[in-house]
Amino acid sequence: MAQITILSAADEDDCEGERGERGKRGHRGHRGHDGSDGSTGPTGPTGVTGPAGGPTGPTGPTGPTGSTGATGATGPSTPQTFTATFESLGPPVLGMAVTGSVAAPSPGTVTSVAPADATGTQGAATVFGLISAINGDGSVEVQSQGELTLTTAEWDVVASPSGSGLVQSEAYFLDVSGHIADVAPGTPGDWSSQVGVALNATTMLLCCPSVPIVVT
């Protein structure tokens, strides 16, 4: 039969061994995900306005005076007309440029007129005015100054280019056989003789008698 040995409490204390060394520290775990951004807080109150800037600086010196502008167009003048007989193979036409005898010093002393012509002599190219009316006895009224108004159809008979009356702001010159054009003659030996400026399609400001200048 086997023998059983019973140990006392004092014997159990003698059996306990020494404590072992501390084990190594484990690895740090992974960082967790960032949380969601919180909502934006309310806007703070507006700060007080800062002080105004410094005083206004002194006014700079006045700049130089600009150049003088172009002279404006001559204003309308009082119409000047005279009555004369018309000497030509053809009939008189409203708006036709006419000339008087070479000896006549001014339109006021002219008793007869004929169609002016830029291709003739200096006397023939001196325009004393345009026919403004035709009288029943065949004589004509000739206007040398002021505004002459005719219909576009009447201007189209004597003025070039034609089709709608005068060309506004264009200067008109003597052409041939009493006609006028908005282009001065260009052929050497002809005479450039301005008769007026178109204010609109139906009205011309006349500047007669003209002073012919020979084209060279």
JOSUL-V212885 format. One line per field, one symbol per residue. ss: DSSP state (h for helix, s for strand, l for the rest). phi: phi as a letter, one per 40 degrees, with the letter a starting at -180 (. if undefined). burial: 1 if it has 9 or more other C-alpha atoms within 8 Angstrom, else 0. A space follows every 10 residues. Layout:
ss=???
phi=???
burial=???
//
This chain:
ss=llllllllhh hhhhhlllll llllllllll llllllllll llllllllll llllllllll llllllllll llllllllls ssssssllll llllllsssl llllllhhhl lsssslllll llllllllss ssssllllls sssssssssl lhhhhhhhss llllllllll ssssllllls slllllllll sslsssssll llssssslll llssll
phi=.cbbbbcccc cccccccccc cccccccccc cccccccccc cccccccccc cccccccccc cccccccccc ccccccbcdb babacbbacc ccbdgccbbb cccccadcbc babadcaccc ccccccccib cbabcccgcb cbbbbgcbbb cccccccbbb cbhagccdgc cbbcbbfgcb acbcdbcdgc bcbcbibcca cbbbccbbcc bcbccb
burial=0000000000 0100000000 0000000000 0000000000 0000000000 0000000000 0000000000 0000000010 1111110000 0101111111 1001001001 0111111111 0011111111 1101000011 1111111101 0111110111 0100111000 1111110111 1101100001 1111111111 1111111111 010110
//
